[in-house]
Amino acid sequence: MAELAGLDDPKARAVNERHGDDHGVNLGSLRALAKRLKTQQDLARQLWETGDTAARLLALLICRPKAFARDELNAMLREARAPKVHDWLVNYVVKKNPHAEELRLAWSADPDPVIASAGWALTTERVAKKPAGLDLAGLLDVIEAEMKDAPARLQWAMNHCLAQIGITHAEHRARAIDIGERLEVLKDYPTSPGCTSPFAPTWINEIVRRQ
């Protein structure tokens, strides 16, 4: 904890806080520290328990993703209010855990939009890698009905799923693009030069063109 406190940079903290993340540790420094510590599940759990955002990010880098129980991950997600912690928990830990599919189903139906967004992130992963058994047309129905008015984090996750369906599944591409064009979600999102817009029709067409 002392070492993390020593890495805290006020400028980085100011930038992170604009995105809802209350820490000031450069992520490169955090990854270097994790590389030195290597995998330590007990230390990861202790770091998580501090409640400190930088400590939790470090915990997610040094933990053993498959070692967490389903209920433990569920509790961790509900505690993870900083967007970066939420994001890393889902992408670095839950996706590699044997309970990922159970959690995907439970979280997708959760009334808390932040929890539901984690369910959608896991669904997007399945759309890309293990689509067998998913009702893609049904997912598009839900996105079409709910994405426009969804809170920001949930909307972002649904939009990513929409784009992924359009990119990976040619038979649903025209409908995915049509939904994106009609809903206009993230159409005016500021995009840096060289980056792909998160507006689904643009995103789908650009990735398909590159493939």
Accessible surface in RSA format (square Angstrom, percent):
REM  Atomic radii and reference values for relative SASA: ProtOr
REM  Chains: A
REM  Algorithm: Lee & Richards
REM  Probe-radius: 1.40
REM  Slices: 20
REM RES _ NUM      All-atoms   Total-Side   Main-Chain    Non-polar    All polar
REM                ABS   REL    ABS   REL    ABS   REL    ABS   REL    ABS   REL
RES MET A   1   109.20  56.6  74.78  49.5  34.42  81.9  75.11  63.9  34.09  45.2
RES ALA A   2    89.89  82.6  68.97 106.4  20.92  47.6  77.18 108.7  12.71  33.7
RES GLU A   3    83.43  47.9  70.84  53.6  12.59  30.0  42.46  82.1  40.97  33.4
RES LEU A   4     8.09   4.5   6.82   4.9   1.27   3.2   7.10   5.0   0.99   2.7
RES ALA A   5    72.27  66.4  49.94  77.1  22.33  50.8  59.02  83.1  13.25  35.1
RES GLY A   6    68.10  84.0   0.00   N/A  68.10  84.0  37.43 102.7  30.67  68.7
RES LEU A   7    63.75  35.5  50.64  36.2  13.10  32.9  54.68  38.4   9.06  24.4
RES ASP A   8    49.90  35.0  30.86  30.7  19.04  45.0  14.02  33.0  35.88  35.8
RES ASP A   9    60.57  42.4  58.92  58.6   1.65   3.9  20.84  49.1  39.72  39.6
RES PRO A  10   105.16  76.6  96.59  88.0   8.57  31.2  99.75  82.4   5.41  33.6
RES LYS A  11   167.22  81.6 161.63  99.2   5.59  13.3 109.67  98.7  57.55  61.3
RES ALA A  12    23.25  21.4  15.50  23.9   7.75  17.6  22.90  32.2   0.35   0.9
RES ARG A  13    80.88  34.0  80.88  41.2   0.00   0.0  31.74  43.4  49.14  29.8
RES ALA A  14    51.75  47.6  43.21  66.7   8.54  19.4  48.91  68.9   2.83   7.5
RES VAL A  15    68.91  45.3  68.91  62.4   0.00   0.0  68.91  59.9   0.00   0.0
RES ASN A  16    30.64  21.1  30.30  29.3   0.34   0.8   0.34   0.8  30.30  29.3
RES GLU A  17    89.90  51.6  71.38  54.0  18.52  44.1  25.06  48.5  64.84  52.9
RES ARG A  18   181.73  76.3 142.83  72.8  38.90  92.6  71.19  97.3 110.54  67.0
RES HIS A  19   123.51  67.5 106.48  74.0  17.03  43.6  78.05  80.4  45.46  52.9
RES GLY A  20    47.23  58.2   0.00   N/A  47.23  58.2  32.52  89.2  14.71  33.0
RES ASP A  21     8.58   6.0   8.50   8.5   0.08   0.2   0.41   1.0   8.17   8.1
RES ASP A  22    82.96  58.1  74.48  74.1   8.47  20.0  29.41  69.2  53.55  53.4
RES HIS A  23     3.27   1.8   3.27   2.3   0.00   0.0   1.61   1.7   1.65   1.9
RES GLY A  24     0.00   0.0   0.00   N/A   0.00   0.0   0.00   0.0   0.00   0.0
RES VAL A  25     2.54   1.7   1.62   1.5   0.92   2.2   1.62   1.4   0.92   2.5
RES ASN A  26    86.06  59.3  80.53  77.8   5.52  13.3  22.73  54.7  63.33  61.2
RES LEU A  27    53.37  29.7  49.40  35.3   3.97  10.0  49.40  34.7   3.97  10.7
RES GLY A  28    45.25  55.8   0.00   N/A  45.25  55.8  33.98  93.2  11.28  25.3
RES SER A  29    40.04  33.8  29.37  39.2  10.67  24.6  11.25  24.0  28.79  40.3
RES LEU A  30     0.00   0.0   0.00   0.0   0.00   0.0   0.00   0.0   0.00   0.0
RES ARG A  31   106.54  44.7 100.76  51.4   5.78  13.8  49.03  67.0  57.51  34.9
RES ALA A  32    61.81  56.8  49.88  77.0  11.92  27.1  54.90  77.3   6.91  18.3
RES LEU A  33    12.09   6.7   8.98   6.4   3.11   7.8  11.40   8.0   0.69   1.9
RES ALA A  34    10.48   9.6   7.29  11.2   3.19   7.3   7.64  10.8   2.84   7.5
RES LYS A  35   169.31  82.6 154.11  94.6  15.21  36.2 106.66  96.0  62.65  66.7
RES ARG A  36   150.87  63.3 126.49  64.5  24.38  58.0  74.15 101.3  76.72  46.5
RES LEU A  37    43.10  24.0  34.66  24.8   8.44  21.2  37.07  26.0   6.03  16.2
RES LYS A  38   149.23  72.8 139.81  85.8   9.42  22.4 108.85  98.0  40.38  43.0
RES THR A  39    73.41  52.2  52.91  53.6  20.50  48.8  18.85  25.3  54.57  82.5
RES GLN A  40    71.93  40.2  65.19  47.6   6.75  16.1  25.89  55.1  46.04  34.9
RES GLN A  41    16.38   9.2  12.49   9.1   3.89   9.3  12.49  26.6   3.89   2.9
RES ASP A  42   111.62  78.2 106.88 106.4   4.74  11.2  36.52  86.0  75.10  74.9
RES LEU A  43    50.98  28.4  49.30  35.3   1.68   4.2  49.39  34.7   1.59   4.3
RES ALA A  44     1.85   1.7   0.97   1.5   0.88   2.0   1.38   1.9   0.46   1.2
RES ARG A  45    84.55  35.5  81.48  41.5   3.07   7.3  46.95  64.2  37.60  22.8
RES GLN A  46   119.00  66.5 112.33  82.1   6.67  15.9  41.47  88.3  77.53  58.8
RES LEU A  47    13.51   7.5  13.05   9.3   0.46   1.2  13.45   9.4   0.06   0.2
RES TRP A  48     9.60   3.9   9.60   4.6   0.00   0.0   9.14   4.9   0.45   0.7
RES GLU A  49   137.32  78.8 112.42  85.0  24.90  59.3  44.76  86.6  92.56  75.6
RES THR A  50    68.88  49.0  29.22  29.6  39.67  94.5  40.44  54.3  28.44  43.0
RES GLY A  51    42.28  52.1   0.00   N/A  42.28  52.1  18.83  51.7  23.45  52.5
RES ASP A  52    57.27  40.1  49.07  48.8   8.19  19.4  15.05  35.4  42.21  42.1
RES THR A  53    11.16   7.9   7.79   7.9   3.37   8.0   0.36   0.5  10.80  16.3
RES ALA A  54     6.01   5.5   5.66   8.7   0.35   0.8   5.66   8.0   0.35   0.9
RES ALA A  55     0.00   0.0   0.00   0.0   0.00   0.0   0.00   0.0   0.00   0.0
RES ARG A  56    28.00  11.8  28.00  14.3   0.00   0.0   2.79   3.8  25.20  15.3
RES LEU A  57     0.00   0.0   0.00   0.0   0.00   0.0   0.00   0.0   0.00   0.0
RES LEU A  58     5.51   3.1   5.51   3.9   0.00   0.0   5.51   3.9   0.00   0.0
RES ALA A  59     2.95   2.7   2.73   4.2   0.23   0.5   2.91   4.1   0.04   0.1
RES LEU A  60     7.28   4.1   1.23   0.9   6.05  15.2   1.23   0.9   6.05  16.3
RES LEU A  61    45.68  25.4  15.77  11.3  29.92  75.2  17.89  12.6  27.79  74.8
RES ILE A  62     1.34   0.8   0.45   0.3   0.89   2.1   1.34   1.0   0.00   0.0
RES CYS A  63     9.39   7.1   1.07   1.2   8.32  19.6   0.89   2.3   8.49   9.2
RES ARG A  64   122.24  51.3 121.49  61.9   0.75   1.8  44.34  60.6  77.90  47.2
RES PRO A  65    28.72  20.9  28.72  26.2   0.00   0.0  28.72  23.7   0.00   0.0
RES LYS A  66   148.17  72.3 131.77  80.9  16.39  39.0  75.10  67.6  73.06  77.8
RES ALA A  67    46.10  42.4  16.56  25.6  29.54  67.2  27.89  39.3  18.21  48.2
RES PHE A  68     8.45   4.2   4.95   3.1   3.50   9.1   5.44   3.3   3.02   8.6
RES ALA A  69    56.11  51.6  50.07  77.3   6.04  13.7  54.97  77.4   1.14   3.0
RES ARG A  70    70.54  29.6  69.01  35.2   1.53   3.6  22.17  30.3  48.37  29.3
RES ASP A  71   100.75  70.6  96.48  96.0   4.27  10.1  35.96  84.6  64.79  64.6
RES GLU A  72    50.80  29.2  42.94  32.5   7.86  18.7  32.58  63.0  18.22  14.9
RES LEU A  73     0.00   0.0   0.00   0.0   0.00   0.0   0.00   0.0   0.00   0.0
RES ASN A  74    38.51  26.6  38.51  37.2   0.00   0.0   1.32   3.2  37.19  35.9
RES ALA A  75    47.97  44.1  42.06  64.9   5.91  13.4  47.13  66.4   0.84   2.2
RES MET A  76    12.65   6.6  12.65   8.4   0.00   0.0  10.31   8.8   2.34   3.1
RES LEU A  77     0.00   0.0   0.00   0.0   0.00   0.0   0.00   0.0   0.00   0.0
RES ARG A  78   102.21  42.9  86.95  44.3  15.26  36.3  48.47  66.2  53.74  32.6
RES GLU A  79    86.57  49.7  68.68  52.0  17.90  42.6  38.91  75.3  47.66  38.9
RES ALA A  80     0.93   0.9   0.00   0.0   0.93   2.1   0.93   1.3   0.00   0.0
RES ARG A  81   123.45  51.8 108.51  55.3  14.94  35.6  63.98  87.4  59.47  36.0
RES ALA A  82    13.79  12.7   6.40   9.9   7.40  16.8   9.15  12.9   4.65  12.3
RES PRO A  83    35.05  25.5  32.95  30.0   2.10   7.6  33.30  27.5   1.75  10.9
RES LYS A  84    63.50  31.0  60.69  37.2   2.81   6.7  19.61  17.7  43.89  46.8
RES VAL A  85     2.29   1.5   2.29   2.1   0.00   0.0   2.29   2.0   0.00   0.0
RES HIS A  86    13.00   7.1  13.00   9.0   0.00   0.0  10.10  10.4   2.90   3.4
RES ASP A  87    63.52  44.5  62.20  61.9   1.32   3.1  14.41  33.9  49.11  49.0
RES TRP A  88     7.68   3.1   7.68   3.7   0.00   0.0   1.83   1.0   5.84   9.5
RES LEU A  89     0.00   0.0   0.00   0.0   0.00   0.0   0.00   0.0   0.00   0.0
RES VAL A  90     2.10   1.4   2.10   1.9   0.00   0.0   2.10   1.8   0.00   0.0
RES ASN A  91    48.09  33.2  39.43  38.1   8.67  20.9  14.07  33.9  34.02  32.9
RES TYR A  92    63.56  29.7  62.29  35.4   1.27   3.3  44.36  33.3  19.20  23.7
RES VAL A  93     0.00   0.0   0.00   0.0   0.00   0.0   0.00   0.0   0.00   0.0
RES VAL A  94     0.00   0.0   0.00   0.0   0.00   0.0   0.00   0.0   0.00   0.0
RES LYS A  95    60.36  29.4  34.14  20.9  26.22  62.4  12.20  11.0  48.16  51.3
RES LYS A  96   116.27  56.7 104.31  64.0  11.96  28.5  70.01  63.0  46.26  49.3
RES ASN A  97     6.25   4.3   0.00   0.0   6.25  15.1   0.64   1.5   5.61   5.4
RES PRO A  98    97.43  71.0  57.48  52.4  39.95 145.2  70.71  58.4  26.72 166.1
RES HIS A  99    54.36  29.7  54.05  37.6   0.32   0.8  37.24  38.4  17.13  19.9
RES ALA A 100    20.45  18.8  19.80  30.6   0.65   1.5  20.07  28.3   0.38   1.0
RES GLU A 101    67.51  38.8  63.65  48.2   3.86   9.2  57.64 111.5   9.87   8.1
RES GLU A 102    87.79  50.4  81.52  61.7   6.27  14.9  43.15  83.5  44.64  36.4
RES LEU A 103     0.53   0.3   0.53   0.4   0.00   0.0   0.53   0.4   0.00   0.0
RES ARG A 104    19.66   8.3  19.66  10.0   0.00   0.0   1.90   2.6  17.76  10.8
RES LEU A 105   104.34  58.1  95.65  68.4   8.70  21.9  96.43  67.7   7.92  21.3
RES ALA A 106    44.31  40.7  25.97  40.1  18.34  41.7  37.15  52.3   7.16  19.0
RES TRP A 107     0.75   0.3   0.75   0.4   0.00   0.0   0.61   0.3   0.14   0.2
RES SER A 108    42.12  35.6  25.24  33.7  16.89  38.9  24.09  51.3  18.03  25.3
RES ALA A 109    85.59  78.7  51.67  79.7  33.93  77.2  63.37  89.2  22.22  58.9
RES ASP A 110    26.49  18.6  15.05  15.0  11.44  27.1   3.09   7.3  23.40  23.3
RES PRO A 111   131.16  95.6  96.96  88.4  34.20 124.3 110.19  91.0  20.97 130.3
RES ASP A 112    40.96  28.7  35.28  35.1   5.68  13.4  21.04  49.5  19.92  19.9
RES PRO A 113    45.94  33.5  44.36  40.4   1.59   5.8  45.94  37.9   0.00   0.0
RES VAL A 114    27.06  17.8  27.06  24.5   0.00   0.0  27.06  23.5   0.00   0.0
RES ILE A 115     0.93   0.5   0.93   0.7   0.00   0.0   0.93   0.7   0.00   0.0
RES ALA A 116     5.61   5.2   5.61   8.7   0.00   0.0   5.61   7.9   0.00   0.0
RES SER A 117     6.26   5.3   4.93   6.6   1.33   3.1   3.20   6.8   3.06   4.3
RES ALA A 118     0.16   0.1   0.00   0.0   0.16   0.4   0.16   0.2   0.00   0.0
RES GLY A 119     0.00   0.0   0.00   N/A   0.00   0.0   0.00   0.0   0.00   0.0
RES TRP A 120    17.54   7.0  17.53   8.5   0.02   0.0  11.10   5.9   6.44  10.5
RES ALA A 121    29.00  26.7  23.74  36.6   5.26  12.0  27.76  39.1   1.24   3.3
RES LEU A 122     6.60   3.7   5.05   3.6   1.55   3.9   5.05   3.5   1.55   4.2
RES THR A 123     2.94   2.1   2.94   3.0   0.00   0.0   0.20   0.3   2.74   4.1
RES THR A 124     7.92   5.6   7.85   8.0   0.07   0.2   7.60  10.2   0.32   0.5
RES GLU A 125    45.83  26.3  42.15  31.9   3.68   8.8  19.09  36.9  26.74  21.8
RES ARG A 126    42.23  17.7  41.66  21.2   0.57   1.4  16.14  22.1  26.09  15.8
RES VAL A 127     0.00   0.0   0.00   0.0   0.00   0.0   0.00   0.0   0.00   0.0
RES ALA A 128    39.88  36.7  19.89  30.7  19.99  45.5  19.89  28.0  19.99  52.9
RES LYS A 129   146.65  71.5 117.65  72.2  29.00  69.1  79.69  71.7  66.96  71.3
RES LYS A 130   144.25  70.4 139.74  85.7   4.50  10.7  85.97  77.4  58.28  62.1
RES PRO A 131    45.26  33.0  40.77  37.2   4.49  16.3  40.99  33.8   4.26  26.5
RES ALA A 132    88.73  81.6  68.05 105.0  20.67  47.0  80.33 113.1   8.40  22.2
RES GLY A 133    84.47 104.2   0.00   N/A  84.47 104.2  40.24 110.4  44.23  99.1
RES LEU A 134    26.89  15.0   8.07   5.8  18.82  47.3   9.40   6.6  17.48  47.0
RES ASP A 135    96.04  67.3  83.26  82.9  12.78  30.2  44.61 105.0  51.43  51.3
RES LEU A 136    17.65   9.8  14.11  10.1   3.54   8.9  14.11   9.9   3.54   9.5
RES ALA A 137    44.33  40.8  43.04  66.4   1.29   2.9  43.04  60.6   1.29   3.4
RES GLY A 138    18.04  22.2   0.00   N/A  18.04  22.2  16.41  45.0   1.63   3.6
RES LEU A 139    29.48  16.4  28.21  20.2   1.27   3.2  28.53  20.0   0.95   2.6
RES LEU A 140     0.00   0.0   0.00   0.0   0.00   0.0   0.00   0.0   0.00   0.0
RES ASP A 141    76.58  53.6  70.87  70.5   5.70  13.5  26.05  61.3  50.53  50.4
RES VAL A 142    56.65  37.3  53.76  48.7   2.89   7.0  56.65  49.2   0.00   0.0
RES ILE A 143     0.00   0.0   0.00   0.0   0.00   0.0   0.00   0.0   0.00   0.0
RES GLU A 144    54.31  31.2  45.43  34.4   8.88  21.1  16.75  32.4  37.55  30.7
RES ALA A 145    82.29  75.7  43.82  67.6  38.47  87.5  54.21  76.3  28.08  74.4
RES GLU A 146    96.08  55.2  88.02  66.6   8.07  19.2  33.11  64.0  62.98  51.4
RES MET A 147     1.13   0.6   1.13   0.7   0.00   0.0   1.13   1.0   0.00   0.0
RES LYS A 148   104.63  51.0  91.60  56.2  13.03  31.0  63.91  57.5  40.72  43.4
RES ASP A 149   132.25  92.6 100.79 100.3  31.45  74.4  40.01  94.2  92.23  92.0
RES ALA A 150    15.88  14.6   1.78   2.7  14.10  32.1   6.68   9.4   9.20  24.4
RES PRO A 151    71.80  52.3  59.43  54.2  12.37  45.0  71.73  59.2   0.07   0.4
RES ALA A 152    81.70  75.1  66.51 102.6  15.19  34.5  69.72  98.2  11.98  31.7
RES ARG A 153    76.41  32.1  68.93  35.1   7.48  17.8  49.57  67.8  26.84  16.3
RES LEU A 154    22.27  12.4  22.27  15.9   0.00   0.0  22.27  15.6   0.00   0.0
RES GLN A 155    33.38  18.7  33.38  24.4   0.00   0.0   0.09   0.2  33.29  25.2
RES TRP A 156   109.90  44.1 108.22  52.4   1.69   4.0  85.04  45.3  24.87  40.3
RES ALA A 157    11.51  10.6   7.33  11.3   4.18   9.5  11.35  16.0   0.17   0.4
RES MET A 158     2.71   1.4   2.71   1.8   0.00   0.0   2.71   2.3   0.00   0.0
RES ASN A 159     2.44   1.7   2.44   2.4   0.00   0.0   0.00   0.0   2.44   2.4
RES HIS A 160    68.89  37.7  68.89  47.9   0.00   0.0  40.21  41.4  28.68  33.4
RES CYS A 161     0.00   0.0   0.00   0.0   0.00   0.0   0.00   0.0   0.00   0.0
RES LEU A 162     0.05   0.0   0.05   0.0   0.00   0.0   0.05   0.0   0.00   0.0
RES ALA A 163     0.03   0.0   0.03   0.0   0.00   0.0   0.03   0.0   0.00   0.0
RES GLN A 164    31.90  17.8  31.74  23.2   0.16   0.4   0.11   0.2  31.78  24.1
RES ILE A 165     0.00   0.0   0.00   0.0   0.00   0.0   0.00   0.0   0.00   0.0
RES GLY A 166     0.00   0.0   0.00   N/A   0.00   0.0   0.00   0.0   0.00   0.0
RES ILE A 167    15.35   8.7  11.54   8.6   3.81   9.2  11.54   8.3   3.81  10.3
RES THR A 168    58.29  41.5  31.49  31.9  26.80  63.9  35.87  48.2  22.43  33.9
RES HIS A 169    20.52  11.2  19.07  13.3   1.45   3.7  10.61  10.9   9.91  11.5
RES ALA A 170    68.22  62.7  50.51  78.0  17.71  40.3  50.86  71.6  17.36  46.0
RES GLU A 171   133.47  76.6  90.92  68.8  42.54 101.3  66.19 128.0  67.28  54.9
RES HIS A 172    37.85  20.7  36.88  25.6   0.97   2.5  19.98  20.6  17.86  20.8
RES ARG A 173    58.89  24.7  58.89  30.0   0.00   0.0  20.77  28.4  38.12  23.1
RES ALA A 174    82.48  75.8  69.32 107.0  13.17  29.9  75.81 106.8   6.67  17.7
RES ARG A 175    78.16  32.8  71.36  36.4   6.80  16.2  50.77  69.4  27.39  16.6
RES ALA A 176     0.00   0.0   0.00   0.0   0.00   0.0   0.00   0.0   0.00   0.0
RES ILE A 177    30.39  17.3  30.39  22.6   0.00   0.0  30.39  21.9   0.00   0.0
RES ASP A 178    61.56  43.1  60.12  59.8   1.44   3.4  19.34  45.5  42.22  42.1
RES ILE A 179     0.00   0.0   0.00   0.0   0.00   0.0   0.00   0.0   0.00   0.0
RES GLY A 180     2.38   2.9   0.00   N/A   2.38   2.9   2.35   6.5   0.03   0.1
RES GLU A 181    95.01  54.5  84.13  63.7  10.88  25.9  27.42  53.0  67.59  55.2
RES ARG A 182   126.08  52.9  97.79  49.8  28.29  67.4  68.19  93.2  57.89  35.1
RES LEU A 183    20.68  11.5  20.35  14.6   0.34   0.8  20.68  14.5   0.00   0.0
RES GLU A 184    84.07  48.3  73.10  55.3  10.97  26.1   8.33  16.1  75.74  61.8
RES VAL A 185     9.67   6.4   2.80   2.5   6.87  16.6   8.11   7.0   1.56   4.2
RES LEU A 186    34.98  19.5  20.89  14.9  14.09  35.4  27.20  19.1   7.78  20.9
RES LYS A 187   105.22  51.3  86.28  52.9  18.94  45.1  45.49  40.9  59.74  63.6
RES ASP A 188   133.66  93.6 104.25 103.8  29.40  69.5  43.46 102.3  90.19  90.0
RES TYR A 189   101.53  47.4  86.41  49.2  15.12  39.4  49.54  37.2  51.99  64.1
RES PRO A 190   115.00  83.8  93.06  84.8  21.95  79.8 104.48  86.3  10.52  65.4
RES THR A 191    55.74  39.6  21.18  21.5  34.56  82.4  24.37  32.7  31.37  47.4
RES SER A 192    70.88  59.9  59.15  78.9  11.73  27.0  24.30  51.8  46.58  65.3
RES PRO A 193   136.70  99.6 106.24  96.8  30.45 110.7 118.84  98.1  17.86 111.0
RES GLY A 194    86.84 107.1   0.00   N/A  86.84 107.1  44.60 122.4  42.24  94.6
RES CYS A 195    81.43  61.6  59.02  65.8  22.41  52.7  18.82  47.7  62.61  67.5
RES THR A 196    42.55  30.3  16.57  16.8  25.97  61.9  18.02  24.2  24.53  37.1
RES SER A 197    22.53  19.0  19.62  26.2   2.91   6.7  16.57  35.3   5.97   8.4
RES PRO A 198    13.64   9.9  11.41  10.4   2.23   8.1  13.64  11.3   0.00   0.0
RES PHE A 199    19.17   9.6  19.17  11.9   0.00   0.0  19.17  11.6   0.00   0.0
RES ALA A 200     0.74   0.7   0.56   0.9   0.18   0.4   0.56   0.8   0.18   0.5
RES PRO A 201     5.78   4.2   5.77   5.3   0.01   0.0   5.78   4.8   0.00   0.0
RES THR A 202    63.19  44.9  56.54  57.3   6.65  15.9  44.99  60.4  18.20  27.5
RES TRP A 203    50.89  20.4  50.89  24.6   0.00   0.0  38.65  20.6  12.24  19.9
RES ILE A 204     0.00   0.0   0.00   0.0   0.00   0.0   0.00   0.0   0.00   0.0
RES ASN A 205    79.37  54.7  73.19  70.7   6.18  14.9  27.06  65.1  52.31  50.6
RES GLU A 206    41.38  23.8  38.66  29.2   2.73   6.5  14.32  27.7  27.06  22.1
RES ILE A 207    38.36  21.8  38.36  28.6   0.00   0.0  38.36  27.6   0.00   0.0
RES VAL A 208    44.29  29.1  36.89  33.4   7.39  17.8  36.89  32.1   7.39  20.0
RES ARG A 209   172.04  72.2 139.47  71.1  32.57  77.5  77.20 105.5  94.84  57.5
RES ARG A 210   141.92  59.6 104.79  53.4  37.13  88.4  52.78  72.1  89.14  54.0
RES GLN A 211   149.48  83.6  83.32  60.9  66.15 157.5  61.41 130.7  88.07  66.8
END  Absolute sums over single chains surface
CHAIN  1 A    10882.7       8747.9       2134.8       6167.9       4714.8
END  Absolute sums over all chains
TOTAL         10882.7       8747.9       2134.8       6167.9       4714.8
